[in-house]
């Protein structure tokens, strides 16, 4: 399968939002579209946006996306790359795309002098967990909380 990734452009936002919806459904969580397009338009227009949003294409269509930010780890006393989302359409999984993305992210993290890359996946996403362990990822048992404001 031939594919490439590129920075998300303003004209990609509608497709990105559809993928975000699919991703939320896959992770068995709610996703509300209201106001998101405007937020992405603003973030993607910023010169130094905290959000790094990338699109995965197979030459014909957008087949996935991944987003990351940089954050500071108090315990490690250094910055880390936080992979917020990585989603590929079901028919595109298991073809080495995720591996390529993770290798590329490792390169970015090294260039930015990050101490590590951090991400999470639901405990029921066994296929992703196997993949992350296969590439050397180490899991930590935690419960993620959020507080609505």
C-alpha positions in Angstrom: 0.0 0.0 0.0 1.4 3.4 -1.0 0.8 6.2 1.5 2.3 9.4 2.8 1.6 11.9 5.6 1.5 15.6 5.4 0.5 18.6 7.5 -3.3 19.0 7.8 -4.5 22.0 5.7 -7.6 24.1 6.2 -9.3 22.3 3.3 -8.8 19.0 5.2 -10.8 20.0 8.3 -14.2 18.4 7.2 -12.5 15.1 6.5 -10.5 15.4 9.7 -13.7 15.9 11.7 -15.3 12.8 10.1 -12.2 10.8 11.1 -12.3 12.2 14.6 -16.0 11.0 14.8 -15.0 7.5 13.6 -12.1 7.5 16.1 -14.4 8.4 19.0 -16.9 5.7 17.9 -14.0 3.1 17.7 -13.0 4.1 21.2 -16.6 3.9 22.4 -16.8 7.5 23.5 -18.9 10.5 22.6 -17.9 13.1 20.1 -19.7 16.4 19.5 -19.0 18.3 16.3 -20.3 21.6 17.5 -17.6 24.3 17.4 -14.8 22.0 16.5 -14.4 23.2 12.9 -13.8 26.8 14.1 -11.3 25.6 16.7 -9.3 23.6 14.1 -9.5 26.5 11.6 -8.0 28.8 14.3 -5.3 26.3 15.4 -4.2 25.4 11.9 -3.9 29.1 11.0 -1.5 29.9 13.9 2.1 30.3 13.1 3.3 28.5 16.2 0.3 26.3 16.9 0.6 24.0 19.9 -1.2 21.3 17.9 0.7 19.4 15.2 -2.0 17.8 13.0 -1.0 15.4 10.2 -3.1 13.7 7.5 -2.4 10.2 6.1 -3.2 9.7 2.4 -3.0 6.8 0.1 -2.9 8.9 -3.0 -6.7 8.8 -3.5 -8.1 9.7 -0.2 -7.4 10.6 3.4 -7.1 7.4 5.3 -6.1 8.6 8.8 -4.7 11.3 10.9 -2.4 11.8 13.9 -1.9 14.7 16.3 0.7 15.6 18.8 1.8 18.3 21.2 4.8 18.9 23.3 4.4 18.9 27.1 6.7 19.0 30.2 7.2 16.0 32.5 7.8 17.0 36.1 9.1 13.5 37.0 11.4 13.3 34.0 12.4 17.0 34.2 12.1 17.3 30.4 9.8 17.8 27.5 7.9 14.9 25.9 6.0 14.4 22.7 2.4 13.6 23.5 0.7 11.6 20.8 -2.9 12.6 21.4 -4.5 10.8 18.5 -3.5 8.2 15.9 -6.3 6.8 13.8 -6.4 4.8 10.6 -9.4 3.6 8.8 -10.0 -0.1 9.5 -8.9 -1.3 6.0 -5.6 0.5 6.4 -4.5 -1.1 9.6 -1.9 -3.8 9.8 0.0 -2.5 6.7 2.9 -0.8 8.4 1.5 2.7 8.4 1.3 3.0 12.2 4.9 1.7 12.5 6.1 4.4 10.0 4.2 7.1 11.9 5.8 6.0 15.2 9.3 5.9 13.7 8.8 9.4 12.3 7.5 10.6 15.6 10.6 9.2 17.3 12.8 11.2 14.9 10.8 14.4 15.7 11.1 13.7 19.5 14.8 13.3 19.2 15.1 16.5 17.2 13.2 18.4 19.9 15.3 16.8 22.7 12.3 15.1 24.2 12.8 12.6 27.0 10.1 10.3 25.6 6.9 9.9 23.7 3.7 9.3 25.6 0.3 8.2 24.5 -2.7 6.1 25.7 -5.2 3.7 24.3 -8.3 2.1 25.8 -7.7 -1.2 27.7 -10.1 -3.0 25.3 -8.1 -1.9 22.2 -6.1 -5.2 22.3 -4.8 -4.9 18.7 -3.3 -1.5 19.4 -1.8 -2.6 22.7 -0.1 -5.6 20.9 1.2 -3.2 18.3 2.6 -0.7 20.8 4.3 -3.5 22.8 5.8 -4.8 19.6 7.4 -1.5 18.8 8.8 -1.3 22.4 6.1 0.7 24.1 5.8 0.2 27.9 2.3 0.3 29.4 1.5 1.9 32.7 -1.7 1.0 34.6 -3.5 4.2 35.3 -7.0 5.5 35.2 -7.6 8.6 33.1 -9.9 11.2 34.5 -11.5 14.3 33.0 -13.5 17.0 34.6 -16.0 18.8 32.5 -15.9 22.6 32.8 
